[in-house]
Amino acid sequence: MSSLTIALPKGSLYDESSALLGAIGIEIPGDPGRRLTMKSNDGSAELLLLRPTDVPAYVEFGAADCGIVGKDTLWESERSVSEAVDLRFGACRLVVAARRSDGYHEGARYPTFLRVATKFKRMATQYFSERDIPCEIIALHGSVELAPIVGLADVIVDLVATGSTLREHDMVVVDEIAASSARFVLNPVAYRSKYARLSALCERLQRMVAS
């Protein structure tokens, strides 16, 4: 019987992903270093170690049968994957935030044409469009908190976990757009062809996160 191929995200979700898989019997080797692939210790799974933003593509095109990825990555991805289990770790919120002094959180009106700095262009565009708020989306890839401080943007749309970075820059949440956590995703074709194994894996994950 061939092993399952699982796409794992490097970075902040890796340790908890490994621990969760280990808890349901797919034991992941220790620190992967710079490896791109490796086998689980029991040989039941081939593991692909990927940038988080690449996980949906590997799963959609069948290079991986399944994978773990943050919901925030799925928001911005155009890839078609089946979202099977909310794994309930890596929790954070996508928010609109601004300088405290601007008072938007207390009801001050936005400028006539709002400038929004974000890494989440699709979600930001959707949010402001649904509210008929004209805006210019400024796509950034680094620390977006700097943008309002130096006058590049009026507000930001970004992920917040503890809120400490906002507080350090005297910024506040204006509105919460959505909540994110790690998700277990499937390739739809693989789910049909390997139904027994993948459905059993989903059930074990669901029981574990519910316990």
Beta strands, then each sheet from edge to edge (+ up, - down):
strand 1: 4-9
strand 2: 37-39
strand 3: 45-50
strand 4: 66-70
strand 5: 82-86
strand 6: 92-99
strand 7: 114-118
strand 8: 135-139
strand 9: 155-160
strand 10: 171-180
strand 11: 182-186
sheet 1: 2+ 3- 1- 4- 11+ 5-
sheet 2: 8+ 7+ 9+ 6- 10+
end
